[in-house]
Amino acid sequence: MSTLAEKTEVLAVEVSGSKDALSIRLTDGRVVSVPLVWFPRLEAASPRQRSQWQLIGGGIGVHWEAIDEDISVASILQPENFVRLPGRTARPNRLAGRPTRRRARAVRG
């Protein structure tokens, strides 16, 4: 017997913000807030420009016409896949924290 799982897409229904954060209310009732520093155009925009948003794709994202910025709900929910977070490299280093051969030899003597 097979079970079919239905994938439900979470959509944005409302957007608000402060001088430091962007908050998006989702169709499942969650309110997700992220720092504006993740989105430099939005961070540099005036409060009035930030307040002039519209939902795109039925709520899959948000668009700000005055600053030509689009942010998807997916990028808010999984920023590691979409956003270059401050202080992090674009691609994680799988070897971070492991000594190189040169360092390993130096440790042995």
KEKE-3310 file (N, C-alpha, C; in steps of 0.2 Angstrom, whole numbers, plus 5000, padded with zeros to 4 digits):
npx = (5004:5003:5006:5001:5009:5004:5011:5012:5012:5019:5014:5016:5007:5006:5016:5028:5039:5053:5066:5077:5073:5064:5048:5037:5021:5014:5004:5002:5001:5012:5024:5038:5053:5067:5084:5087:5099:5102:5097:5103:5098:5085:5088:5094:5084:5071:5060:5047:5048:5051:5038:5030:5026:5022:5013:5019:5017:5006:5009:5021:5032:5039:5038:5046:5044:5050:5063:5067:5067:5065:5060:5059:5048:5054:5067:5067:5063:5073:5087:5101:5101:5099:5103:5117:5124:5129:5146:5149:5155:5152:5151:5150:5165:5170:5181:5184:5191:5199:5215:5228:5239:5252:5251:5248:5259:5268:5263:5265:5279)
npy = (4994:5011:5027:5043:5058:5075:5090:5105:5121:5135:5151:5169:5181:5194:5208:5216:5228:5234:5246:5237:5224:5212:5206:5193:5187:5171:5159:5148:5153:5156:5169:5175:5182:5191:5198:5214:5216:5205:5208:5219:5230:5232:5235:5248:5255:5268:5270:5272:5267:5254:5250:5250:5237:5222:5207:5193:5181:5175:5175:5168:5176:5193:5209:5224:5238:5251:5250:5239:5226:5208:5196:5179:5168:5156:5159:5166:5156:5146:5152:5148:5142:5152:5165:5176:5176:5187:5187:5174:5162:5160:5147:5133:5127:5111:5106:5114:5117:5105:5099:5104:5095:5100:5107:5096:5088:5097:5097:5084:5084)
npz = (5000:4996:5001:4998:4999:5002:4996:5004:5000:5008:5010:5008:5017:5023:5026:5036:5045:5054:5058:5058:5055:5045:5044:5040:5038:5037:5027:5036:5048:5055:5059:5052:5056:5050:5049:5042:5037:5029:5017:5007:4999:5003:5016:5014:5010:5012:5026:5020:5007:5010:5015:5004:4997:4987:4985:4976:4963:4970:4983:4984:4985:4989:4982:4980:4972:4971:4974:4967:4971:4975:4986:4991:4999:5001:5003:5015:5023:5022:5023:5021:5009:5000:5003:5005:5019:5032:5036:5033:5021:5004:5000:5010:5019:5019:5025:5036:5051:5052:5053:5041:5031:5032:5045:5052:5052:5059:5071:5076:5077)
capx = (5000:5007:5003:5003:5009:5003:5016:5008:5017:5018:5014:5016:5000:5007:5023:5029:5046:5056:5072:5082:5070:5058:5043:5032:5016:5013:4997:5001:5000:5019:5027:5045:5057:5074:5087:5087:5106:5102:5095:5106:5094:5080:5091:5096:5078:5068:5054:5042:5050:5050:5031:5027:5027:5016:5014:5020:5016:5001:5012:5028:5037:5037:5041:5047:5045:5054:5070:5068:5069:5061:5062:5055:5047:5059:5074:5067:5063:5079:5092:5107:5101:5097:5105:5124:5123:5135:5151:5149:5157:5147:5151:5154:5171:5169:5187:5185:5193:5203:5222:5231:5245:5258:5250:5248:5266:5271:5260:5269:5286)
capy = (5000:5017:5033:5049:5064:5081:5095:5111:5127:5140:5158:5175:5185:5201:5210:5222:5228:5239:5248:5232:5217:5211:5201:5190:5182:5165:5156:5143:5157:5158:5175:5174:5189:5191:5204:5218:5216:5200:5211:5226:5235:5233:5239:5254:5259:5272:5266:5273:5262:5247:5249:5249:5230:5219:5200:5191:5174:5172:5174:5165:5181:5199:5213:5231:5241:5257:5248:5233:5220:5203:5191:5174:5165:5150:5162:5167:5150:5142:5157:5145:5140:5157:5172:5176:5178:5191:5183:5167:5162:5158:5139:5130:5123:5105:5104:5118:5114:5100:5102:5103:5090:5104:5108:5089:5086:5101:5094:5078:5085)
capz = (5000:4995:5004:4994:5004:4998:4998:5005:4999:5013:5006:5012:5017:5026:5027:5040:5047:5058:5055:5058:5053:5040:5046:5035:5041:5032:5027:5041:5054:5058:5058:5052:5055:5048:5049:5036:5034:5024:5011:5007:4995:5008:5022:5012:5008:5017:5028:5015:5002:5013:5016:4998:4994:4985:4985:4969:4963:4974:4989:4985:4987:4990:4978:4981:4965:4971:4975:4962:4976:4976:4991:4991:5005:5002:5005:5022:5027:5021:5020:5019:5002:4995:5005:5007:5026:5034:5040:5030:5014:4999:5000:5016:5019:5022:5029:5041:5058:5051:5051:5035:5031:5035:5052:5056:5053:5064:5078:5077:5079)
cpx = (5004:5003:5006:5003:5008:5007:5012:5013:5015:5019:5014:5009:5001:5014:5024:5037:5047:5062:5077:5079:5065:5054:5038:5028:5014:5006:4996:5001:5007:5020:5035:5049:5064:5077:5088:5094:5107:5101:5097:5101:5088:5082:5092:5090:5075:5062:5048:5042:5048:5042:5027:5028:5021:5018:5015:5019:5011:5003:5018:5033:5034:5041:5041:5049:5050:5061:5072:5071:5064:5064:5057:5054:5052:5065:5073:5067:5069:5085:5099:5107:5101:5101:5113:5124:5130:5140:5152:5151:5152:5146:5154:5160:5170:5175:5189:5186:5197:5210:5224:5237:5251:5257:5250:5255:5269:5269:5264:5276:5290)
cpy = (5006:5023:5039:5055:5071:5086:5101:5117:5132:5147:5164:5178:5192:5202:5216:5222:5234:5241:5243:5225:5218:5205:5199:5185:5177:5163:5151:5146:5159:5166:5174:5181:5187:5198:5208:5217:5210:5202:5218:5231:5237:5237:5246:5259:5263:5268:5267:5268:5255:5245:5248:5242:5228:5211:5198:5183:5171:5172:5171:5169:5188:5204:5221:5235:5247:5255:5241:5227:5215:5198:5185:5171:5159:5153:5164:5161:5145:5147:5154:5143:5146:5164:5171:5179:5182:5187:5176:5167:5159:5151:5137:5126:5117:5103:5109:5115:5108:5102:5100:5098:5094:5105:5101:5087:5090:5099:5088:5079:5086)
cpz = (5000:4998:5000:4999:4999:5000:4998:5004:5004:5009:5011:5012:5019:5027:5031:5042:5052:5055:5055:5056:5048:5043:5041:5038:5035:5033:5033:5048:5057:5055:5058:5051:5054:5048:5042:5033:5029:5017:5010:5004:5000:5014:5020:5010:5013:5020:5024:5010:5004:5014:5010:4994:4991:4984:4978:4969:4968:4981:4990:4986:4988:4985:4980:4975:4966:4972:4971:4966:4976:4981:4991:4998:5007:5005:5012:5026:5027:5019:5018:5012:4997:4997:5007:5014:5028:5038:5038:5023:5010:4999:5006:5015:5022:5026:5035:5048:5058:5050:5044:5036:5035:5042:5055:5057:5059:5071:5080:5079:5074)
residu = (MET:SER:THR:LEU:ALA:GLU:LYS:THR:GLU:VAL:LEU:ALA:VAL:GLU:VAL:SER:GLY:SER:LYS:ASP:ALA:LEU:SER:ILE:ARG:LEU:THR:ASP:GLY:ARG:VAL:VAL:SER:VAL:PRO:LEU:VAL:TRP:PHE:PRO:ARG:LEU:GLU:ALA:ALA:SER:PRO:ARG:GLN:ARG:SER:GLN:TRP:GLN:LEU:ILE:GLY:GLY:GLY:ILE:GLY:VAL:HIS:TRP:GLU:ALA:ILE:ASP:GLU:ASP:ILE:SER:VAL:ALA:SER:ILE:LEU:GLN:PRO:GLU:ASN:PHE:VAL:ARG:LEU:PRO:GLY:ARG:THR:ALA:ARG:PRO:ASN:ARG:LEU:ALA:GLY:ARG:PRO:THR:ARG:ARG:ARG:ALA:ARG:ALA:VAL:ARG:GLY)
# end
